Amino acid sequence: MSTTHTIYLASALLTNDKNEMLTVRKKGSTYYMMAGGKIELGETPIETLKREIQEELQLNITNDQISLLGTHQTTAVNEANTIVNATIFHVRINNSSIQASAEIEEIKWVTKKNYNDIKLAHLLKEFSLPIWLKMK
């Protein structure tokens, strides 16, 4: 019998001035997800978000770019018997200085025309996608 464990994440719905949504694909994964990662001991979700965005995208974000969207729990796409519990933020950025780094193999800007053609991770599909689709 397998046990389920939970990982706690801070994730970002990243959008640009064209209201495109930035997704990332980790090495070895077929799913596109929000940038972000595991909250380390002693970190706040915002501290985690800033650290992960810097590590994954070489991008420094500031508090005035960040707004809390909420929390969501779902099944992890890349780890068996794992639940992800995420604090999710909206971060507005420009797309001029972004590059994949660390464990990120690819970044992809998603539009409201092509999002159905992209294999999105559960957390993004269930929580952030409906919010993004309503954004003007």
Backbone bond lengths (Angstrom), bond angles and torsions (degrees), N, CA, C in turn:
res aa  C-N    CA-C-N  psi(-1)  N-CA   C-N-CA  omega(-1)  CA-C   N-CA-C  phi
1 M - - - 1.457 - - 1.533 109.50 -
2 S 1.329 116.14 130.63 1.457 119.50 -177.82 1.525 110.89 -95.09
3 T 1.294 114.97 147.32 1.458 120.08 177.47 1.513 109.61 -100.04
4 T 1.301 114.65 144.48 1.447 120.51 176.71 1.521 108.23 -94.03
5 H 1.323 116.36 136.39 1.458 118.16 174.00 1.525 109.21 -123.39
6 T 1.329 114.46 163.95 1.461 121.13 -175.32 1.518 110.03 -115.85
7 I 1.329 115.18 136.91 1.457 119.87 171.50 1.531 107.43 -113.74
8 Y 1.318 115.23 141.05 1.467 121.92 -179.07 1.523 108.74 -103.30
9 L 1.327 114.83 126.11 1.464 121.96 -173.84 1.522 111.81 -122.89
10 A 1.317 114.48 158.27 1.458 122.62 164.64 1.522 104.55 -120.03
11 S 1.324 116.59 124.95 1.471 121.71 -175.43 1.516 110.11 -130.52
12 A 1.335 115.04 157.96 1.465 119.95 -177.95 1.512 112.34 -127.65
13 L 1.316 114.31 129.32 1.453 121.74 164.95 1.526 103.94 -83.74
14 L 1.331 116.42 100.84 1.461 122.77 -176.67 1.519 109.25 -94.95
15 T 1.328 116.87 125.59 1.463 120.59 178.25 1.523 109.95 -128.96
16 N 1.331 115.02 154.51 1.466 120.37 176.76 1.528 109.69 -109.08
17 D 1.338 115.71 -175.22 1.468 119.55 -176.56 1.529 113.51 -70.06
18 K 1.340 117.91 -10.31 1.472 121.53 174.52 1.533 110.73 -95.63
19 N 1.327 116.26 5.29 1.471 124.24 -176.67 1.526 112.08 60.92
20 E 1.331 115.93 32.38 1.461 120.18 169.66 1.522 106.81 -84.95
21 M 1.320 116.52 152.68 1.456 122.24 -178.18 1.521 109.00 -109.13
22 L 1.337 116.33 129.12 1.454 120.94 178.87 1.524 110.05 -85.76
23 T 1.335 115.62 129.40 1.458 121.08 175.15 1.525 108.12 -122.24
24 V 1.327 115.30 157.02 1.460 121.17 178.81 1.518 109.36 -127.45
25 R 1.329 115.25 149.23 1.469 120.78 175.32 1.517 107.47 -123.28
26 K 1.329 114.91 121.09 1.456 120.04 179.87 1.522 110.52 -75.73
27 K 1.324 115.57 156.19 1.461 121.08 177.57 1.521 109.30 -57.52
28 G 1.331 116.70 131.70 1.457 121.90 178.40 1.516 114.91 84.87
29 S 1.326 118.29 -1.98 1.467 121.59 -179.43 1.527 110.03 -107.03
30 T 1.326 115.89 152.89 1.464 120.44 174.20 1.528 110.71 -103.98
31 Y 1.344 116.97 -3.95 1.468 121.78 -177.20 1.528 111.51 -97.19
32 Y 1.324 114.93 142.86 1.459 121.97 171.35 1.517 107.57 -96.31
33 M 1.328 115.90 137.55 1.464 120.58 -174.63 1.517 109.53 -139.58
34 M 1.325 114.88 177.87 1.452 120.71 174.73 1.521 109.19 -76.73
35 A 1.316 116.25 149.28 1.464 120.55 172.68 1.529 107.66 -67.12
36 G 1.316 115.23 152.03 1.459 120.93 -179.96 1.508 109.72 139.80
37 G 1.318 116.28 -170.64 1.445 118.10 -179.29 1.511 113.61 -177.91
38 K 1.321 114.72 -167.44 1.456 122.38 -174.09 1.524 111.30 -70.29
39 I 1.338 114.62 136.93 1.459 121.55 176.11 1.525 108.03 -78.35
40 E 1.318 115.62 124.12 1.466 120.73 -179.99 1.516 110.12 -88.91
41 L 1.323 115.65 157.47 1.452 122.37 -179.42 1.528 110.38 -53.27
42 G 1.327 115.74 127.77 1.459 120.82 178.48 1.512 115.02 87.68
43 E 1.324 118.22 -5.76 1.464 121.38 179.85 1.524 111.01 -92.98
44 T 1.324 116.27 147.32 1.456 120.77 168.77 1.525 107.28 -86.55
45 P 1.328 118.15 160.61 1.470 118.81 176.70 1.531 113.53 -56.52
46 I 1.329 118.19 -37.79 1.472 119.99 179.50 1.525 110.55 -67.51
47 E 1.333 118.14 -39.91 1.468 120.71 176.83 1.531 110.26 -61.61
48 T 1.330 115.84 -43.01 1.468 120.37 177.63 1.518 110.40 -60.77
49 L 1.326 116.27 -46.68 1.462 121.04 -178.72 1.531 110.89 -57.76
50 K 1.324 116.94 -49.26 1.473 120.89 -179.51 1.531 110.57 -60.89
51 R 1.324 117.83 -44.16 1.468 121.68 -179.71 1.524 110.81 -63.12
52 E 1.336 116.46 -47.39 1.465 120.73 -177.53 1.529 112.20 -66.13
53 I 1.327 117.40 -40.70 1.475 120.91 179.19 1.539 109.30 -63.95
54 Q 1.334 116.12 -38.71 1.474 119.93 176.86 1.532 110.14 -65.49
55 E 1.333 117.70 -45.89 1.465 121.50 -178.32 1.525 111.92 -66.13
56 E 1.328 116.69 -45.38 1.463 121.12 -172.52 1.525 114.02 -82.24
57 L 1.347 117.15 -33.63 1.464 120.48 -171.50 1.527 113.79 -124.78
58 Q 1.341 117.12 2.75 1.467 121.01 -178.13 1.526 111.28 54.69
59 L 1.323 115.94 42.43 1.455 122.04 -174.39 1.522 109.08 -129.10
60 N 1.326 116.43 128.35 1.460 120.83 175.27 1.523 108.59 -96.54
61 I 1.316 116.05 121.73 1.468 119.96 178.93 1.521 108.68 -109.47
62 T 1.326 115.77 152.73 1.458 121.47 -178.69 1.528 109.79 -114.16
63 N 1.325 115.00 162.13 1.469 120.12 -177.68 1.523 113.19 -56.77
64 D 1.340 117.76 -33.33 1.468 119.19 -178.64 1.526 112.91 -72.03
65 Q 1.330 118.39 -11.08 1.470 121.84 176.08 1.531 111.63 -90.77
66 I 1.331 117.21 -10.92 1.464 122.75 -169.07 1.519 111.08 -107.04
67 S 1.336 116.61 131.24 1.467 120.51 170.40 1.525 108.83 -135.66
68 L 1.311 115.56 139.52 1.464 122.02 -178.37 1.525 110.19 -72.82
69 L 1.337 116.45 129.94 1.468 121.42 174.67 1.530 110.79 -97.92
70 G 1.334 117.08 -35.89 1.463 120.03 -179.43 1.513 111.71 147.53
71 T 1.316 115.96 -164.28 1.460 121.22 178.47 1.524 108.97 -125.45
72 H 1.318 115.44 154.49 1.462 120.57 179.63 1.520 108.32 -152.52
73 Q 1.328 115.29 145.31 1.457 121.71 178.11 1.519 108.72 -124.60
74 T 1.333 116.18 135.64 1.461 121.17 -179.75 1.528 109.63 -159.24
75 T 1.315 116.44 -178.41 1.463 122.52 179.08 1.529 110.32 -79.48
76 A 1.318 116.17 135.98 1.470 120.90 177.08 1.526 109.64 -70.15
77 V 1.325 117.04 143.53 1.471 119.88 -179.88 1.525 112.64 -88.23
78 N 1.320 117.83 -24.50 1.466 120.36 -174.61 1.525 114.56 -108.81
79 E 1.323 118.17 -4.84 1.459 120.61 -177.86 1.525 109.65 -130.68
80 A 1.318 116.40 123.47 1.463 121.67 -178.38 1.523 111.11 -65.78
81 N 1.327 116.27 147.58 1.472 123.42 176.51 1.522 112.60 52.91
82 T 1.320 116.07 39.51 1.460 120.27 -176.49 1.519 110.89 -130.53
83 I 1.320 114.13 136.17 1.460 122.72 174.13 1.522 106.55 -105.60
84 V 1.325 116.92 137.65 1.461 120.34 172.08 1.521 108.21 -105.01
85 N 1.322 115.05 133.97 1.452 122.52 176.72 1.522 105.15 -119.51
86 A 1.327 116.67 109.06 1.462 120.28 -170.61 1.519 113.12 -116.70
87 T 1.323 114.05 140.51 1.460 122.21 165.61 1.519 104.41 -95.14
88 I 1.333 115.89 122.39 1.465 120.15 -170.87 1.523 110.05 -115.91
89 F 1.313 114.43 132.57 1.457 122.40 -178.53 1.517 109.95 -118.95
90 H 1.329 115.60 155.84 1.461 120.98 169.55 1.517 106.67 -100.91
91 V 1.333 116.87 131.68 1.452 122.31 178.44 1.522 108.15 -129.23
92 R 1.332 115.84 122.47 1.470 121.00 176.48 1.528 108.36 -92.99
93 I 1.329 115.19 128.78 1.463 120.52 -177.80 1.525 109.36 -138.13
94 N 1.343 115.82 168.47 1.459 118.14 165.99 1.521 105.43 -103.33
95 N 1.298 117.16 154.97 1.466 119.79 -171.27 1.518 113.89 -97.67
96 S 1.324 117.91 18.46 1.456 119.38 -174.57 1.528 113.88 -78.18
97 S 1.327 118.13 -28.69 1.463 119.22 -170.42 1.529 113.58 -117.48
98 I 1.315 117.66 27.71 1.458 119.99 -175.19 1.524 110.62 -99.58
99 Q 1.332 114.90 133.91 1.462 119.69 174.88 1.520 108.76 -143.69
100 A 1.324 115.67 143.46 1.459 121.21 178.83 1.519 109.50 -67.49
101 S 1.328 116.12 137.29 1.452 121.68 -178.73 1.526 108.82 -147.43
102 A 1.320 117.04 176.13 1.472 123.17 178.75 1.525 109.49 53.68
103 E 1.346 116.97 -126.47 1.469 120.38 -175.64 1.532 113.24 -86.10
104 I 1.326 117.55 4.38 1.464 121.19 -177.83 1.529 109.85 -84.67
105 E 1.326 115.32 123.34 1.463 120.26 178.74 1.521 111.83 -90.42
106 E 1.336 116.37 -32.73 1.464 119.46 -175.17 1.521 109.95 -152.17
107 I 1.334 115.61 143.94 1.451 120.91 170.16 1.524 107.21 -114.84
108 K 1.317 115.55 148.15 1.468 119.69 -178.55 1.532 108.53 -143.32
109 W 1.326 115.41 126.65 1.462 120.67 172.31 1.525 107.48 -82.79
110 V 1.312 116.17 125.36 1.462 122.51 -177.46 1.530 108.40 -103.51
111 T 1.332 115.19 138.77 1.462 120.30 177.13 1.530 109.37 -112.06
112 K 1.302 115.23 168.05 1.469 119.27 179.62 1.528 111.39 -71.52
113 K 1.332 116.67 -9.54 1.463 120.50 176.16 1.525 112.50 -90.90
114 N 1.345 117.94 -29.57 1.466 118.77 -173.21 1.531 115.37 -110.92
115 Y 1.334 118.83 -0.19 1.467 119.43 -173.41 1.530 113.59 -61.43
116 N 1.311 118.14 -28.72 1.467 120.67 179.20 1.527 112.89 -71.02
117 D 1.332 117.19 -16.04 1.460 121.47 -178.79 1.526 112.75 -91.30
118 I 1.333 117.15 0.46 1.456 121.87 -173.79 1.525 109.65 -114.15
119 K 1.328 116.16 135.81 1.459 122.33 -179.09 1.532 108.60 -78.54
120 L 1.332 116.04 99.27 1.460 122.02 -175.16 1.528 110.94 -94.77
121 A 1.331 116.05 141.07 1.466 122.10 176.28 1.529 109.64 -65.02
122 H 1.329 116.18 155.40 1.473 121.97 -175.53 1.523 113.02 -54.74
123 L 1.324 117.25 -47.61 1.460 121.54 -176.68 1.526 110.76 -57.72
124 L 1.310 116.27 -45.79 1.462 121.56 179.12 1.522 110.97 -66.44
125 K 1.316 116.15 -46.84 1.469 120.95 -176.66 1.533 111.93 -65.83
126 E 1.325 116.64 -42.30 1.465 120.52 -174.91 1.527 113.36 -79.12
127 F 1.324 117.82 -37.29 1.462 119.96 -172.31 1.529 113.31 -106.73
128 S 1.320 117.21 -57.90 1.462 120.58 -171.09 1.518 114.56 -79.11
129 L 1.318 117.34 -35.35 1.466 120.01 -178.86 1.534 112.55 -56.60
130 P 1.342 118.91 -49.78 1.479 118.08 179.12 1.531 113.02 -60.62
131 I 1.332 117.59 -35.00 1.462 120.95 177.76 1.523 109.86 -67.06
132 W 1.335 116.30 -46.97 1.471 121.16 -178.88 1.525 111.13 -62.39
133 L 1.319 117.08 -40.03 1.463 120.49 -178.22 1.533 112.10 -62.53
134 K 1.335 117.02 -25.85 1.472 121.44 178.89 1.517 112.75 -87.51
135 M 1.334 117.68 -12.12 1.476 121.00 -178.29 1.522 109.95 -71.65
136 K 1.308 114.29 143.17 1.479 120.98 177.32 1.502 110.10 -95.53
